């Protein structure tokens, strides 16, 4: 899991693709709706992560809302509803995002993006580790590994 105070994309995108592809799963903290948590960094899901990870041979497995200003009190049903369109078709959701939010703003709208390498044969259980309990819901995922 990355959580580098805005430098997540810079760190991962600086890796040679053959080095990145050594991991079948990756959990990255991303920004949404062109909201920048830290000025001077690139870490937007649609503008940075999705194009890069797609080109590197990864697909979005699911998204997990971490924090969104002004509506951080969403219950589980609302969070699931928020996550569904991202996981179902991230490219379509990003097309909407790019049209709706062309200008960067500052604030906090963060999520965890769970990526899987397209050619992986590994089981998600391997990602959790042998002693971790089965994942039933997004809330079962620990904040860090």
Secondary structure in CASP SS format (residue, H / E / C, confidence):
PFRMAT SS
TARGET T0000
AUTHOR 0000-0000-0000
METHOD secondary structure of the structure
MODEL  1
X C 1.00
X C 1.00
X C 1.00
X C 1.00
X C 1.00
X C 1.00
X C 1.00
X H 1.00
X H 1.00
X H 1.00
X H 1.00
X H 1.00
X H 1.00
X C 1.00
X C 1.00
X C 1.00
X H 1.00
X H 1.00
X H 1.00
X H 1.00
X C 1.00
X C 1.00
X C 1.00
X C 1.00
X E 1.00
X E 1.00
X E 1.00
X E 1.00
X E 1.00
X E 1.00
X E 1.00
X C 1.00
X C 1.00
X C 1.00
X E 1.00
X E 1.00
X C 1.00
X C 1.00
X C 1.00
X C 1.00
X C 1.00
X C 1.00
X C 1.00
X E 1.00
X H 1.00
X H 1.00
X H 1.00
X H 1.00
X H 1.00
X H 1.00
X H 1.00
X H 1.00
X H 1.00
X H 1.00
X H 1.00
X C 1.00
X C 1.00
X E 1.00
X E 1.00
X E 1.00
X E 1.00
X E 1.00
X E 1.00
X E 1.00
X E 1.00
X E 1.00
X E 1.00
X E 1.00
X C 1.00
X C 1.00
X C 1.00
X C 1.00
X C 1.00
X C 1.00
X C 1.00
X H 1.00
X H 1.00
X H 1.00
X H 1.00
X H 1.00
X H 1.00
X H 1.00
X H 1.00
X H 1.00
X H 1.00
X H 1.00
X H 1.00
X H 1.00
X C 1.00
X H 1.00
X H 1.00
X H 1.00
X H 1.00
X H 1.00
X H 1.00
X H 1.00
X H 1.00
X H 1.00
X H 1.00
X H 1.00
X C 1.00
X C 1.00
X C 1.00
X C 1.00
X E 1.00
X E 1.00
X C 1.00
X C 1.00
X E 1.00
X E 1.00
X E 1.00
X E 1.00
X E 1.00
X E 1.00
X E 1.00
X E 1.00
X E 1.00
X C 1.00
X C 1.00
X C 1.00
X C 1.00
X C 1.00
X C 1.00
X H 1.00
X H 1.00
X H 1.00
X H 1.00
X H 1.00
X C 1.00
X C 1.00
X C 1.00
X C 1.00
X C 1.00
X C 1.00
X C 1.00
X C 1.00
X C 1.00
X H 1.00
X H 1.00
X H 1.00
X C 1.00
X C 1.00
X C 1.00
X C 1.00
X C 1.00
END
